[in-house]
Structures are given as structure tokens and as C-alpha cells.
């Protein structure tokens, strides 16, 4: 069995590991093997201190992953309001679309994050989503959108949880651990 021994000074936090990595000349725009940036990982983990550090070190906040999702999409989707607020202080386009053509405002509507939607709109985001009532509605279909929204949320949460469970933050691991 391979054991990892941490070489970080106390306290061992993700932000201190990231700071150490950056202080040693590490690239704040480094991508992992699935194309996710340090900023995306920080947003996924709601690591506000890491996002502050990355914004301070001028990390590119407009780096999309293989699905075309930007850190702003993840913040809008995952109910990370402070992350969203920090990202909007940087040079980001609040109306950028992912590979599916979805903007962060669409994710806030699907996941019912009204505070996020308001913040995005105040920062110039375009909201091109309009819920259309189904034509020739059958009995029992009156809540079709709500049922679809619930299914999308569950599938997205399962997919995201699986992806996060399979990945480690490569920057923090590479910086603070040695194999013994």
C-alpha cells in the first residue's frame, strides 16, 4: 500500500497548499487530466479562500472544461453564492455559454437559485430563458416542467458527485505530499 505523507506546515488547508504551490512558481492556470482548472476545482469545493487567492494571482477565470463549462457555470449550478460573487469581480462574461448552449442564468433557474440569478443579472448577464406552457396539456401534465427540473437536478448531482469522488485536486496533492 502506498502512503502519502504531507509536508505542509500546520494548519494543513487547501488554501495554504495552493498558496505554497503558487509561491513556488506554480501556474495558476494549470489544467488537470480532464481539463479542469484550479479555479474550477476551487468553485466545486466552495473554497472561497482559494478563489480569492487565484483572483489575486490573476488566474484566468474563463477556462472551460471538456464540457465547455466555466467556473461561473459551476458556481451558478451548485449554490455557491460567494464563489459566484468573487468570480464576477474578475474579468468574466456572465453570459458565456457551455457546449450545450446554456448560460449560467439557465442553471440558476433550473436549480432555483434566485439570489444567484439576481447577482448575475445585476452584473450584465443575459437571461434568454422563457418557460413555455406546453400546448394541449393532458391531465396530470400540469407540473411537467417541475418534474423535468427535479430529474435534471438529481442527474446533475449524481454526475457531479461521481466526478468529484474520482478526482483529487492535483495541485494540492502534487505540492504537499510525497509517496513513501
For each residue, the residues with C-beta under 8 A, 3 or more apart:
1:
2: 179 180
3: 179 180
4: 173 177 178 179 180
5: 177 178 180
6: 12 176 177
7: 176 177 178
8: 12 16 17 20 175 176
9: 16
10:
11: 16
12: 6 8 16 17 176
13: 16 17 49
14: 17 18 45 47 49 50 169 172
15: 18 19 47 49 50 53
16: 8 9 11 12 13 19 20
17: 8 12 13 14 20 21 171 172 175 176
18: 14 15 21 22 38 42 50 53 54 171 172 175
19: 15 16 22 23 53
20: 8 16 17 23 24 175 176
21: 17 18 24 26 171 172 174 175
22: 18 19 25 26 28 53 57
23: 19 20
24: 20 21 175
25: 22
26: 21 22 30 171 175
27: 30
28: 22 38 39 54 57 58 59 60
29: 37 38 59 60 63
30: 26 27 37 38 170 171
31: 35 36 37 63
32: 35 36 41 167 170
33: 170
34: 65 66 163 167
35: 31 32 64 65 66
36: 31 32 40 41 65 167
37: 29 30 31 40 41 59 60 63 65 71
38: 18 28 29 30 41 42 50 54 59 169 171
39: 28 42 43 51 54 59 60 61 63 71 87
40: 36 37 43 44 63 65 69 70 71 74
41: 32 36 37 38 44 45 47 167 169 171
42: 18 38 39 45 47 50 51 54 71 83
43: 39 40 46 47 51 71 74 75 78 80 83 87
44: 40 41 74 78 160 164
45: 14 41 42 50 164 169
46: 43 78 80 82 83
47: 14 15 41 42 43 50 51
48: 51 52 82 83 86
49: 13 14 15 52 53
50: 14 15 18 38 42 45 47 53 54
51: 39 42 43 47 48 54 55 83 86 87
52: 48 49 55 56 86
53: 15 18 19 22 49 50 56 57
54: 18 28 38 39 42 50 51 57 59 61
55: 51 52 58 59 61 86 87 89 90
56: 52 53
57: 22 28 53 54
58: 28 55
59: 28 29 37 38 39 54 55
60: 28 29 37 39 63
61: 39 54 55 70 71 72 87 90 91 92
62: 70 91 92 93 96
63: 29 31 37 39 40 60 70 71
64: 35 67 68 69 70 98
65: 34 35 36 37 40 68 69
66: 34 35
67: 64 98 99 100
68: 64 65 97 98 99 100
69: 40 64 65 73 74 98 99
70: 40 61 62 63 64 73 74 92 96 98 104
71: 37 39 40 42 43 61 63 74 75 83 87 92
72: 61 75 76 84 87 88 92 94 96 104
73: 69 70 76 77 98 102 104 107
74: 40 43 44 69 70 71 77 78 80 83
75: 43 71 72 78 80 81 83 84 87 104 116
76: 72 73 84 104 105 107 108 111 113 116 120
77: 73 74 104 107 108 111 156
78: 43 44 46 74 75 160
79: 111 113 116
80: 43 46 74 75 83 84
81: 75 84 85 113 115 116 119
82: 46 48 85 86
83: 42 43 46 48 51 71 74 75 80 86 87
84: 72 75 76 80 81 87 88 116 119 120
85: 81 82 88 89 119
86: 48 51 52 55 82 83 89 90
87: 39 43 51 55 61 71 72 75 83 84 90 92
88: 72 84 85 92 94 119 120 123
89: 55 85 86
90: 55 61 86 87
91: 61 62
92: 61 62 70 71 72 87 88 96
93: 62 96
94: 72 88 104 105 120 123 124 125
95: 103 104 105 124 125 126
96: 62 70 72 92 93 103 104
97: 68 100 101 102 103
98: 64 67 68 69 70 73 101 102
99: 67 68 69
100: 67 68 97
101: 97 98
102: 73 97 98 106 107
103: 95 96 97 106 107 125 126 127 128
104: 70 72 73 75 76 77 94 95 96 107 108 116 120 125
105: 76 94 95 108 109 117 120 121 125 126 127 128 129
106: 102 103 109 110 129
107: 73 76 77 102 103 104 110 111 113
108: 76 77 104 105 111 112 113 114 116 117 120
109: 105 106 112 117 129
110: 106 107 149 152 153
111: 76 77 79 107 108 153
112: 108 109 149
113: 76 79 81 107 108 116 117
114: 108 117 118
115: 81 118 119
116: 75 76 79 81 84 104 108 113 119 120
117: 105 108 109 113 114 120 121 127
118: 114 115 121 122
119: 81 84 85 88 115 116 122 123
120: 76 84 88 94 104 105 108 116 117 123 125 127
121: 105 117 118 124 125 127
122: 118 119
123: 88 94 119 120
124: 94 95 121
125: 94 95 103 104 105 120 121
126: 95 103 105
127: 103 105 117 120 121
128: 103 105
129: 105 106 109
130:
131: 145
132:
133: 137
134: 137 141 144
135:
136:
137: 133 134 141 142 144
138: 141
139: 142
140:
141: 134 137 138 144
142: 137 139
143: 146 147
144: 134 137 141 147 148
145: 131 148 149
146: 143 149 150
147: 143 144 150 151
148: 144 145 151 152
149: 110 112 145 146 152 153
150: 146 147 153 154
151: 147 148 154 155
152: 110 148 149 155 156
153: 110 111 149 150 156 157
154: 150 151 157 158
155: 151 152 158 159
156: 77 152 153 159 160
157: 153 154 160 161
158: 154 155 161 162
159: 155 156 162 163
160: 44 78 156 157 163 164
161: 157 158 164 165
162: 158 159 165 166
163: 34 159 160 166 167
164: 44 45 160 161 167
165: 161 162
166: 162 163
167: 32 34 36 41 163 164
168: 172 173
169: 14 38 41 45 172 173
170: 30 32 33 173 174
171: 17 18 21 26 30 38 41 174 175
172: 14 17 18 21 168 169 175 176
173: 4 168 169 170 176 177
174: 21 170 171 177
175: 8 17 18 20 21 24 26 171 172
176: 6 7 8 12 17 20 172 173
177: 4 5 6 7 173 174
178: 4 5 7
179: 2 3 4
180: 2 3 4 5
